[in-house]
């Protein structure tokens, strides 16, 4: 670290889900136009990698933990290249920050932090405001496409007026003159120096974060993309997607793919912890539309980014209700099961339904699942297995390398019919889905090699093939489109158990 300028004022920039230098209002404001030193700080808060409430699963699995560690390391390297550093601490921010403030004996003017909207994050802000010992300034930052202040103007400064459906929100935004604000020029910030009395600190180990004693096996080579955390990798992906491969022009056509790295943008892991700002993506969309083409696909990228915004404002509107069993719009359903054996088979990818199992095994081995896959496996957990939807949300929280609290819990409520656009039994018929999106069975065979010998016509129904070979008529399927048949689930699970063999890992 560079030596500190004696007596110079300083501000602590407490970073959470904004692990980048570009388009970072927290860093920009902390610098105060170069009149004070910026002290970037990241805290590994043990509460974020403790056990989940319903399932007691580790909240941060190995893939998400690895991605976070890589992102923190990359940010530190980028700051060091600018003569600064990233302080790393393990502990509760509301305890860590006052220790740093006290150690600097009055030099710290204020602490600046990006505002969040969900309960655990806002609780940190609440307590930090009381313990920091200096003023805490909370900024809306750049974690949404449309700035929160502009959305609130559209809602007449009343978040309760947020439309109850995404379509209503999208139409409200698109019919107005509100558009994403310009990225702030935080890359030009003069960070100053870190006081030499402060030790840089080191992150906890991967095993600590993921609560595992197993060695890190890395990312399975079958993964759609070899994800690497950090702003550097995020900007490389931006360059590749828009400019080197020019993939944005076909996004809407290819976005339901299942194999390969280019069928969708794959920006979400970097968005989830702020290695990439949505406004930076929009900047490239806008440039691409000017220089290459503007079509339905480039619009659809905007459409999906706005969905992400909507879930954040939805969480802002409903608070802790987004984590409750009845959700924000309970549909009257009172029977939710917590059968541990059913849940474990769903997690392990051993339900006996190849399209479901392939998606679940990809998730476990890589930290990734396509949007199409997520909708299908959520439908199975909620509608076929009848399990508490929060169990699925907590498994995704642990496994996904792009876990975003608002999008994850908002999407699971949507699937369960207790959130936005509430409808009970939003059902996905798995055999129909498989025939549409994995017609040749290649995706299933990639993740379930034990089914490699089956033909494309057989691979999605191997249990039927086995029974036919034994001269037995068709067995009941796990997946149904009618409610009565769904009630036969318990019998069905036993009937297909023979062909639900987990991969050896």
C-alpha positions as CSV (number, residue, x, y, z in Angstrom):
1,X,0.0,0.0,0.0
2,X,1.1,3.5,-0.7
3,X,2.1,5.6,2.2
4,X,-0.7,7.9,3.5
5,X,-0.7,11.6,3.2
6,X,-0.4,12.7,6.9
7,X,-3.5,14.5,8.2
8,X,-5.5,14.1,5.0
9,X,-9.2,13.5,5.5
10,X,-10.6,10.1,4.5
11,X,-13.9,8.4,3.8
12,X,-14.7,4.6,4.1
13,X,-16.3,3.2,1.0
14,X,-18.0,0.1,2.4
15,X,-18.6,-2.2,-0.7
16,X,-21.1,-5.0,-0.7
17,X,-22.8,-5.9,-4.0
18,X,-20.8,-3.3,-5.9
19,X,-17.5,-5.0,-6.4
20,X,-16.2,-2.9,-9.3
21,X,-14.5,0.4,-10.1
22,X,-16.6,1.4,-13.2
23,X,-20.0,3.1,-12.6
24,X,-19.6,3.1,-8.8
25,X,-21.2,6.1,-7.1
26,X,-19.9,5.0,-3.7
27,X,-16.3,5.3,-4.8
28,X,-17.0,8.5,-6.6
29,X,-18.7,10.2,-3.6
30,X,-16.0,8.9,-1.2
31,X,-13.3,10.6,-3.2
32,X,-15.1,14.0,-2.9
33,X,-13.4,15.2,-6.1
34,X,-10.0,14.3,-4.9
35,X,-10.1,16.2,-1.6
36,X,-9.8,13.1,0.6
37,X,-8.4,9.6,0.7
38,X,-10.8,6.7,-0.2
39,X,-10.6,3.6,2.0
40,X,-12.4,0.8,0.1
41,X,-13.6,-1.9,2.5
42,X,-15.2,-5.3,2.0
43,X,-16.4,-7.4,4.9
44,X,-17.0,-11.1,4.8
45,X,-20.1,-11.1,7.0
46,X,-20.5,-14.5,8.6
47,X,-24.3,-14.1,8.5
48,X,-24.1,-14.4,4.7
49,X,-22.6,-17.8,4.8
50,X,-24.3,-19.2,7.9
51,X,-27.1,-21.8,7.6
52,X,-30.5,-21.1,5.9
53,X,-33.6,-20.9,8.0
54,X,-35.9,-23.6,6.5
55,X,-33.5,-26.2,5.2
56,X,-30.4,-25.4,7.4
57,X,-28.3,-25.7,4.2
58,X,-25.1,-23.6,4.0
59,X,-26.3,-20.3,2.4
60,X,-23.2,-20.1,0.2
61,X,-22.1,-23.2,-1.6
62,X,-18.7,-23.7,-3.2
63,X,-19.5,-22.2,-6.6
64,X,-20.8,-19.0,-5.3
65,X,-18.1,-18.8,-2.7
66,X,-15.4,-19.3,-5.3
67,X,-16.9,-16.6,-7.5
68,X,-17.0,-14.2,-4.6
69,X,-13.4,-14.8,-3.6
70,X,-12.3,-14.3,-7.2
71,X,-14.2,-11.1,-7.4
72,X,-12.8,-9.7,-4.2
73,X,-9.3,-10.6,-5.3
74,X,-9.8,-9.0,-8.7
75,X,-11.1,-5.7,-7.2
76,X,-8.1,-5.6,-4.9
77,X,-5.7,-6.1,-7.8
78,X,-7.4,-3.3,-9.8
79,X,-7.3,-0.9,-6.9
80,X,-3.7,-1.7,-6.2
81,X,-2.9,-0.9,-9.8
82,X,-4.2,2.6,-9.1
83,X,-2.1,3.0,-5.9
84,X,-4.9,2.1,-3.5
85,X,-6.0,-1.1,-2.0
86,X,-9.0,-3.0,-0.7
87,X,-9.2,-3.6,3.0
88,X,-10.6,-7.1,3.7
89,X,-12.1,-8.0,7.0
90,X,-14.2,-10.9,8.3
91,X,-16.9,-9.9,10.7
92,X,-20.1,-7.9,11.1
93,X,-19.7,-4.5,9.3
94,X,-21.4,-2.7,12.2
95,X,-18.5,-3.9,14.4
96,X,-15.7,-3.7,11.8
97,X,-16.3,-0.1,10.7
98,X,-16.1,1.6,14.1
99,X,-12.8,-0.3,14.8
100,X,-11.3,1.3,11.6
101,X,-12.8,4.7,12.4
102,X,-11.3,4.6,15.9
103,X,-7.9,3.4,14.6
104,X,-7.6,6.5,12.4
105,X,-8.2,8.9,15.3
106,X,-10.6,11.4,13.8
107,X,-9.4,11.3,10.1
108,X,-12.6,9.6,8.8
109,X,-15.3,12.1,7.7
110,X,-18.0,9.6,6.8
111,X,-18.9,6.1,5.7
112,X,-20.6,5.7,2.4
113,X,-22.5,2.6,1.4
114,X,-24.9,1.5,-1.4
115,X,-28.5,1.2,-0.2
116,X,-30.1,-2.2,-0.4
117,X,-33.8,-3.1,-0.1
118,X,-34.0,-6.5,1.7
119,X,-34.2,-7.0,5.4
120,X,-30.7,-8.4,6.3
121,X,-28.9,-5.8,4.3
122,X,-31.0,-2.9,5.6
123,X,-30.6,-4.1,9.1
124,X,-26.8,-3.8,8.6
125,X,-27.4,-0.2,7.5
126,X,-29.6,0.5,10.5
127,X,-27.1,-0.8,13.0
128,X,-24.1,0.8,11.2
129,X,-25.7,4.2,11.4
130,X,-25.7,3.8,15.2
131,X,-22.2,2.3,15.7
132,X,-20.0,3.9,13.0
133,X,-19.0,6.9,15.1
134,X,-19.2,9.1,12.0
135,X,-22.1,9.9,9.6
136,X,-23.3,7.1,7.4
137,X,-24.4,8.1,3.9
138,X,-26.5,5.7,1.9
139,X,-26.6,6.0,-1.8
140,X,-29.0,4.3,-4.2
141,X,-25.9,3.5,-6.3
142,X,-26.0,1.8,-9.7
143,X,-27.4,-1.6,-8.9
144,X,-30.5,-1.0,-11.0
145,X,-31.0,-0.1,-14.7
146,X,-33.5,2.6,-13.8
147,X,-32.4,4.7,-10.9
148,X,-34.5,4.3,-7.7
149,X,-35.2,8.1,-7.5
150,X,-36.6,8.1,-11.0
151,X,-38.8,5.1,-10.3
152,X,-40.1,6.8,-7.2
153,X,-41.0,9.9,-9.2
154,X,-43.1,7.7,-11.5
155,X,-44.8,6.2,-8.4
156,X,-45.4,9.7,-6.9
157,X,-42.9,8.9,-4.2
158,X,-45.0,6.0,-2.9
159,X,-43.4,2.6,-3.5
160,X,-46.8,1.0,-2.6
161,X,-48.0,2.2,-6.0
162,X,-45.6,-0.2,-7.7
163,X,-47.7,-2.2,-10.2
164,X,-48.5,-5.7,-9.1
165,X,-47.2,-7.2,-12.3
166,X,-44.0,-6.8,-14.3
167,X,-46.0,-5.9,-17.4
168,X,-47.6,-3.0,-15.6
169,X,-44.2,-1.8,-14.4
170,X,-42.6,-2.1,-17.8
171,X,-45.4,-0.2,-19.5
172,X,-45.2,2.5,-16.9
173,X,-41.4,2.9,-17.5
174,X,-41.6,2.7,-21.3
175,X,-44.5,5.1,-21.6
176,X,-42.5,7.7,-19.6
177,X,-39.4,9.6,-20.5
178,X,-37.4,7.9,-17.8
179,X,-34.4,6.0,-19.1
180,X,-31.2,4.7,-17.5
181,X,-28.9,7.4,-16.2
182,X,-25.4,7.8,-17.6
183,X,-22.6,5.7,-16.0
184,X,-20.7,7.8,-13.5
185,X,-17.0,8.3,-14.2
186,X,-15.7,6.5,-11.1
187,X,-12.7,5.0,-13.1
188,X,-11.2,8.5,-13.1
189,X,-11.3,8.8,-9.3
190,X,-8.1,9.8,-7.5
191,X,-8.4,7.3,-4.7
192,X,-5.5,8.7,-2.6
193,X,-3.8,6.3,-0.3
194,X,-4.6,3.8,2.4
195,X,-3.3,4.7,5.9
196,X,-0.2,2.6,6.5
197,X,-1.5,1.8,10.0
198,X,-4.2,-0.4,8.5
199,X,-3.3,-3.9,7.5
200,X,-4.8,-5.0,4.2
201,X,-6.3,-8.2,5.6
202,X,-7.0,-11.5,3.9
203,X,-10.3,-13.3,3.0
204,X,-11.5,-16.5,4.7
205,X,-10.9,-19.7,2.9
206,X,-13.2,-21.3,0.4
207,X,-13.9,-24.1,2.9
208,X,-14.9,-21.6,5.5
209,X,-17.4,-19.8,3.2
210,X,-18.9,-23.0,1.7
211,X,-18.8,-24.9,5.0
212,X,-17.1,-27.9,3.4
213,X,-14.1,-30.0,4.2
214,X,-14.0,-31.4,0.6
215,X,-11.3,-30.1,-1.7
216,X,-12.3,-27.7,-4.5
217,X,-13.0,-29.8,-7.6
218,X,-13.3,-26.7,-9.7
219,X,-15.9,-26.2,-12.4
220,X,-17.0,-29.2,-14.4
221,X,-15.7,-29.0,-18.0
222,X,-19.2,-29.5,-19.3
223,X,-20.2,-26.1,-17.9
224,X,-21.7,-23.6,-20.4
225,X,-19.0,-21.2,-19.5
226,X,-15.9,-21.3,-17.3
227,X,-17.0,-18.5,-15.0
228,X,-14.3,-16.4,-13.4
229,X,-15.3,-13.8,-10.8
230,X,-14.3,-10.1,-11.0
231,X,-14.7,-6.9,-12.9
232,X,-11.9,-7.8,-15.3
233,X,-13.7,-11.0,-16.4
234,X,-17.0,-9.2,-16.6
235,X,-15.7,-6.6,-19.0
236,X,-14.1,-9.3,-21.1
237,X,-17.5,-11.0,-21.3
238,X,-19.1,-7.7,-22.4
239,X,-16.5,-7.3,-25.1
240,X,-16.9,-10.9,-26.3
241,X,-20.7,-10.9,-26.3
242,X,-21.3,-7.6,-28.0
243,X,-18.3,-6.9,-30.1
244,X,-16.1,-10.0,-30.8
245,X,-19.0,-12.4,-31.4
246,X,-21.8,-10.0,-32.0
247,X,-24.3,-12.2,-30.2
248,X,-26.8,-9.6,-29.1
249,X,-28.6,-9.5,-32.4
250,X,-29.8,-13.1,-31.9
251,X,-30.4,-13.1,-28.1
252,X,-34.2,-13.5,-28.2
253,X,-33.9,-16.4,-30.7
254,X,-31.2,-18.4,-28.8
255,X,-32.0,-17.5,-25.1
256,X,-33.8,-20.7,-24.4
257,X,-30.8,-22.8,-25.3
258,X,-29.2,-25.3,-22.9
259,X,-25.7,-26.1,-24.0
260,X,-22.8,-23.8,-24.8
261,X,-21.6,-20.4,-23.7
262,X,-23.3,-18.2,-26.3
263,X,-27.1,-18.9,-26.2
264,X,-27.6,-16.2,-23.6
265,X,-25.6,-13.3,-22.3
266,X,-24.4,-15.0,-19.1
267,X,-24.0,-11.6,-17.5
268,X,-25.9,-12.5,-14.4
269,X,-23.1,-13.8,-12.1
270,X,-21.2,-10.5,-12.5
271,X,-24.4,-8.5,-12.1
272,X,-25.3,-10.4,-8.9
273,X,-22.4,-9.0,-6.8
274,X,-21.9,-5.9,-8.8
275,X,-18.8,-6.7,-10.8
276,X,-20.8,-5.3,-13.6
277,X,-23.4,-2.5,-13.5
278,X,-26.7,-2.9,-15.5
279,X,-26.1,0.6,-16.8
280,X,-22.8,-0.5,-18.3
281,X,-24.7,-3.3,-20.1
282,X,-27.3,-0.8,-21.3
283,X,-24.5,1.5,-22.6
284,X,-23.2,-1.3,-24.8
285,X,-26.8,-2.3,-25.9
286,X,-27.3,1.4,-27.0
287,X,-23.9,1.5,-28.8
288,X,-24.6,-1.9,-30.5
289,X,-28.0,-0.7,-31.7
290,X,-26.4,2.3,-33.3
291,X,-23.4,0.5,-34.8
292,X,-24.7,-2.9,-35.6
293,X,-28.5,-3.5,-35.4
294,X,-31.5,-2.7,-33.3
295,X,-34.0,-5.5,-33.3
296,X,-36.3,-7.6,-31.0
297,X,-33.2,-9.3,-29.5
298,X,-31.5,-6.1,-28.4
299,X,-34.8,-4.9,-27.0
300,X,-35.1,-8.2,-25.1
301,X,-31.9,-7.6,-23.3
302,X,-33.4,-4.4,-22.0
303,X,-36.6,-6.3,-21.2
304,X,-34.7,-8.8,-19.0
305,X,-32.7,-6.1,-17.2
306,X,-35.9,-4.3,-16.4
307,X,-37.3,-7.6,-15.0
308,X,-34.3,-7.6,-12.6
309,X,-35.2,-4.0,-11.6
310,X,-38.8,-5.0,-11.0
311,X,-37.9,-7.7,-8.5
312,X,-35.8,-5.3,-6.6
313,X,-38.6,-2.7,-6.3
314,X,-41.0,-5.5,-5.5
315,X,-38.8,-6.4,-2.5
316,X,-38.6,-2.8,-1.6
317,X,-42.4,-2.6,-1.6
318,X,-43.1,-5.8,0.4
319,X,-40.2,-6.1,2.8
320,X,-39.9,-9.3,4.7
321,X,-43.1,-10.7,3.1
322,X,-40.9,-11.9,0.2
323,X,-39.4,-14.5,2.5
324,X,-42.7,-15.7,4.1
325,X,-44.4,-19.0,3.1
326,X,-47.6,-17.2,2.1
327,X,-45.5,-14.7,0.0
328,X,-46.7,-11.3,-0.9
329,X,-49.9,-12.5,-2.6
330,X,-50.8,-15.8,-0.9
331,X,-53.1,-17.9,-3.2
332,X,-54.9,-19.7,-0.3
333,X,-52.9,-22.8,-0.6
334,X,-52.3,-24.2,2.9
335,X,-50.7,-27.6,2.3
336,X,-46.9,-27.3,1.8
337,X,-44.8,-30.4,2.4
338,X,-41.3,-30.5,3.8
339,X,-40.5,-34.1,3.0
340,X,-36.8,-34.3,3.3
341,X,-36.4,-37.4,1.1
342,X,-38.3,-35.9,-1.8
343,X,-36.3,-32.7,-1.5
344,X,-33.0,-34.5,-1.4
345,X,-33.9,-36.4,-4.6
346,X,-34.8,-33.1,-6.3
347,X,-31.5,-31.5,-5.1
348,X,-29.4,-34.5,-6.2
349,X,-31.1,-34.8,-9.6
350,X,-32.5,-38.3,-9.0
351,X,-36.3,-37.7,-9.5
352,X,-36.3,-40.1,-12.4
353,X,-37.3,-37.4,-14.9
354,X,-34.3,-36.9,-17.1
355,X,-34.9,-33.2,-18.1
356,X,-35.3,-32.2,-14.5
357,X,-32.4,-34.4,-13.3
358,X,-30.0,-33.0,-16.0
359,X,-30.7,-29.5,-14.9
360,X,-30.3,-30.2,-11.2
361,X,-27.0,-32.0,-11.8
362,X,-25.7,-29.2,-13.9
363,X,-26.5,-26.8,-11.1
364,X,-24.8,-28.9,-8.5
365,X,-21.6,-29.4,-10.5
366,X,-21.2,-25.9,-12.0
367,X,-23.3,-23.3,-10.1
368,X,-25.3,-22.6,-13.3
369,X,-28.7,-23.4,-14.6
370,X,-30.4,-21.9,-17.6
371,X,-33.6,-19.8,-17.2
372,X,-35.6,-22.5,-19.0
373,X,-34.2,-25.1,-16.6
374,X,-35.0,-22.9,-13.5
375,X,-38.6,-22.6,-14.5
376,X,-39.0,-26.3,-15.0
377,X,-37.3,-27.5,-11.8
378,X,-39.2,-25.0,-9.8
379,X,-42.5,-26.2,-11.3
380,X,-41.6,-29.8,-10.3
381,X,-40.8,-28.8,-6.7
382,X,-43.8,-26.7,-6.2
383,X,-46.5,-28.5,-8.2
384,X,-45.4,-32.1,-8.5
385,X,-43.6,-32.6,-5.2
386,X,-45.8,-30.1,-3.3
387,X,-42.8,-28.9,-1.3
388,X,-42.4,-25.7,0.5
389,X,-41.1,-23.3,-2.2
390,X,-38.7,-21.7,0.2
391,X,-36.7,-25.0,0.3
392,X,-36.1,-24.5,-3.5
393,X,-35.2,-20.9,-3.0
394,X,-32.6,-21.8,-0.3
395,X,-31.1,-24.5,-2.5
396,X,-30.7,-22.0,-5.3
397,X,-29.2,-19.5,-2.8
398,X,-26.6,-22.0,-1.9
399,X,-25.8,-23.3,-5.4
400,X,-26.2,-20.5,-7.9
401,X,-23.1,-18.5,-8.9
402,X,-25.5,-15.7,-9.9
403,X,-27.6,-15.7,-6.7
404,X,-29.4,-12.3,-6.3
405,X,-31.6,-12.1,-3.3
406,X,-34.4,-10.1,-5.1
407,X,-34.4,-12.1,-8.3
408,X,-34.1,-15.5,-6.6
409,X,-36.9,-15.0,-4.1
410,X,-39.1,-13.1,-6.5
411,X,-38.8,-15.8,-9.1
412,X,-39.6,-18.5,-6.6
413,X,-42.6,-16.7,-5.3
414,X,-43.7,-16.3,-9.0
415,X,-43.3,-20.1,-9.5
416,X,-45.2,-20.9,-6.3
417,X,-48.1,-18.5,-7.2
418,X,-47.6,-16.4,-4.1
419,X,-45.7,-13.4,-5.6
420,X,-46.0,-11.1,-8.6
421,X,-48.8,-12.1,-11.0
422,X,-50.2,-14.7,-8.5
423,X,-51.6,-17.8,-10.1
424,X,-51.8,-21.2,-8.5
425,X,-50.4,-24.1,-10.3
426,X,-48.2,-22.3,-12.9
427,X,-47.4,-25.7,-14.4
428,X,-44.6,-26.8,-16.8
429,X,-45.2,-30.1,-18.4
430,X,-41.8,-31.7,-18.4
431,X,-42.1,-34.0,-21.4
432,X,-43.4,-31.2,-23.5
433,X,-40.7,-28.9,-22.4
434,X,-38.0,-31.5,-23.1
435,X,-39.4,-32.2,-26.6
436,X,-39.3,-28.5,-27.3
437,X,-35.9,-27.5,-25.9
438,X,-33.9,-30.8,-26.0
439,X,-35.5,-32.6,-28.9
440,X,-32.3,-34.6,-29.7
441,X,-31.7,-35.4,-26.0
442,X,-28.2,-34.1,-26.2
443,X,-28.5,-31.9,-23.1
444,X,-29.9,-34.8,-21.0
445,X,-27.1,-37.1,-22.2
446,X,-24.5,-34.5,-21.4
447,X,-25.4,-34.5,-17.7
448,X,-26.9,-38.0,-17.4
449,X,-24.3,-40.1,-19.3
450,X,-26.0,-43.2,-17.8
451,X,-28.7,-42.6,-20.4
452,X,-26.3,-42.3,-23.4
453,X,-27.6,-45.6,-24.9
454,X,-31.2,-44.3,-25.3
455,X,-32.4,-42.9,-28.6
456,X,-33.8,-39.3,-28.8
457,X,-37.3,-40.8,-28.7
458,X,-36.5,-42.7,-25.5
459,X,-34.1,-40.6,-23.6
460,X,-36.7,-38.4,-21.9
461,X,-38.8,-41.4,-20.8
462,X,-36.3,-44.2,-19.9
463,X,-38.6,-45.6,-17.2
464,X,-41.2,-46.4,-19.9
465,X,-38.6,-48.1,-22.0
466,X,-37.5,-50.3,-19.1
467,X,-41.1,-51.2,-18.3
468,X,-42.0,-52.0,-21.9
469,X,-39.0,-54.3,-22.2
470,X,-40.4,-56.2,-19.2
471,X,-43.8,-56.4,-20.9
472,X,-45.4,-54.0,-18.4
473,X,-47.8,-51.3,-19.5
474,X,-46.9,-47.6,-19.0
475,X,-46.2,-46.5,-15.4
476,X,-47.5,-43.3,-13.9
477,X,-45.3,-40.3,-14.7
478,X,-43.9,-37.9,-12.1
479,X,-45.1,-35.0,-14.2
480,X,-48.7,-34.3,-14.8
481,X,-50.8,-31.5,-16.3
482,X,-53.9,-32.3,-14.1
483,X,-54.3,-31.9,-10.4
484,X,-55.8,-35.3,-9.8
485,X,-52.9,-37.1,-11.3
486,X,-50.5,-35.0,-9.3
487,X,-51.9,-36.5,-6.1
488,X,-50.5,-39.9,-7.3
489,X,-47.0,-38.6,-6.9
490,X,-46.0,-40.8,-4.0
491,X,-46.8,-44.0,-6.0
492,X,-45.1,-42.6,-9.1
493,X,-41.8,-41.9,-7.3
494,X,-41.5,-45.6,-6.3
495,X,-42.4,-46.7,-9.8
496,X,-39.6,-44.8,-11.5
497,X,-37.0,-45.1,-8.8
498,X,-35.1,-47.9,-10.5
499,X,-33.9,-45.7,-13.3
500,X,-33.0,-42.7,-11.1
501,X,-29.4,-43.4,-10.6
502,X,-27.2,-40.5,-9.3
503,X,-23.8,-39.9,-11.0
504,X,-20.8,-40.9,-9.0
505,X,-18.9,-37.8,-8.0
